[in-house]
Amino acid sequence: MVEQKHMDVNITRPVPTADDKAYAEWFAWAKRGGAKAAACHSAAQGAFRALSSGHDVATAVKWATAAMSSPPVAVDAQRQAYCAWYSLANIDMKLDGAHAHLFATAAVKALDAGSDATGAHNAGAAAAGLRR
């Protein structure tokens, strides 16, 4: 096992917010298609622009797809971490959205409390109802 360097990025706002959850879902939508993280952030930002402008989900998909070819606007560390854990749970572990959110929330909170990646994963798994 490779030693993980602990990143001192304590989360100072409640995570996840409703926007964090929605953003992570759009991020995972793009990641499922094989996109790299930067393109996934661009897609999520494109979808948010469409939806906040009053457009429907079909238009949000179009804007998200188009945005993937542009660099994303900076994303705070809290949201990046949440997206990473949500995507791991939803895509790699094949958890449904609700359980993936439980997993990601617990993992991010464990990291914020000083846990390493393994501890965060275990906290997420426990929160999602998985046996570890």
N, C-alpha and C positions, 0 to 999 in steps of 0.2 A: 504494500500500500504506500502511495506517495504522500509524504507529509504535506498537509495543507497549511498555508500561511493564513493566520487569522487576520482578516481585514477589519480595522477599527472604524466601522461605519455604523455607528449606532443610529437606530431609527428614531427620529424625534417627533414624528407625527404618527397618528394611528394608521396602521397598515393592516389590512388593505382598506382603502376608501372604496366607495362604489366605483369611482373612476379607475382606480387601480385594478379592480376586478374586471371591468369591461375592457380596459386597455390590455390586460393579460390575455383575455379571450381572443382579442384581435391579433395580438402578438402570436399566440399559439396557432391561430388560423393560418397565418403566413408561414410559420415554422413547419406546420404539417406538410406544406408544399415543398419543403426543402430549402427555404430561404435562409440566408445567414442572419445573424442577430440584427445587424444594422438595417437590413431590408425589412425585417419583422417590425422593428420600431417605426420605420417609415410607413409601413402598411397600417399599423395601429393609429398613427397620427393622421393619416389620410382618412381613415374611417371616422375618427373623432371629428375631423373638420366637416365631413359630410353630415354626420348626425347632428352636430351642434348648429349647423346651418338649416336644419329642418328637413333634410332629405331622408328618404327611406333606406332600409337595409340594402336593397339592391343597388342603390346609388353608392352607398358606403362601400360595398364590395368593389365597385368600379373604381372609386377614388383610392381605396386601399391598394388595389392592384397597380394602378398608375403610379402611386407614390413610391412603390418599392424600388423604382429605378433612381430615386433621388436620395441624397443623404438625409438622415433624420435630424430633427432638432434635438438638442441635448436632453437627455432623460436622467432624472435624479437617481441616485444609487438605490434608494428604497424601491422605486418602481422597477428598476432593472433586476434587482434581486427577486422581487415578487414574480416577475415574468419568468425568470429562469426556473424557479421552483414550481410554478404553476405548469409550465411547459413540460418539465420533467414528469410531473405527476399525470398530466392529462395525455401527453403523447407517448412518452416512453413507458410509463407504468399503466397506461390505458385506464386511468380513473375517469369517471364522469366529471362533469364540470363542478358540481357541488363538492364532491370529495377532493377534487384537485385543489379547490379553494381552501378547504380545511387543511390539506397537506401543506400548501404554500404558506398559509398564515402561520401555522405552528412552526414551520421550518425557519421562516424569517424572524419570528419572535425568539426562537432558540438561539439563532445566530446573534441577535441583538443582546441576548443575556450572556453571551460569551462562549457559547457552544462552538465546536468545530463542525465541519460539514457532515461527518458521520452522525454526530449528536443531533444536528438539525434534521437530517434525513429520518432518523429514528423518531424524533418528535413529530415530524410530519406524518410518518406512517401510523403512529399511535393515534393522532388526531383524526386521520382518515379511516380508522377502524381496521387497519391492517395488522397482522401479527408479525412481530419482529423478534 
